[in-house]
Amino acid sequence: MPAAAAILLGYLLGSIPFGVLLTRMGGAGDLRQIGSGNIGATNVLRTGRKGLAAATLLLDLAKGAAAVLLAGWLLPGTAILAGVAAFFGHCYPVWLRFRGGKGVATLMGIVVALHWPSGLVYAAVWLGLLGALRISSLAGMTAAISAPVATAFWGRIDLVLPLLALALIVLWKHRDNIDRLLSGTEPRIGKKNG
């Protein structure tokens, strides 16, 4: 019962589509009809509303962290389960016919809540590459891969396999981006297409 409750809690928190809700409330239209159609902060940025993009990023991060922390408090021993469920909730939300985001911000919140030193590594890799290269997909994928590496470095072996599995899903969700990276056509943040 505690495991099932943690999975339900995590999934429901993770499935809140903040990008869709914020752009709709902010009068920016249906996010799923804009840019890539993705519900994450990078696509919100394509609306030209930087404030909405920042809010989406923070809320997507917060829901991952909240799932871990709430489950750890209410249902001891289920924090990892709740984090994994929150990630799946974000990537495959029932409210949007299981078409969600790519999980980078939500995964960061999960990692921060599970093991904050690894979360700092995640943030440093993500923000450092984003600032240097301005390629959101590459920064996000590399940050996701850093999570199991960092937890292994600090001896948190219990976290390595779950975070490795989630990192692989992040890569899978970015498969179109990987194709564009290999062909040299992946757009950079702030650069106009065409």
Disulfide bonds with the S-S distance in Angstrom:
none
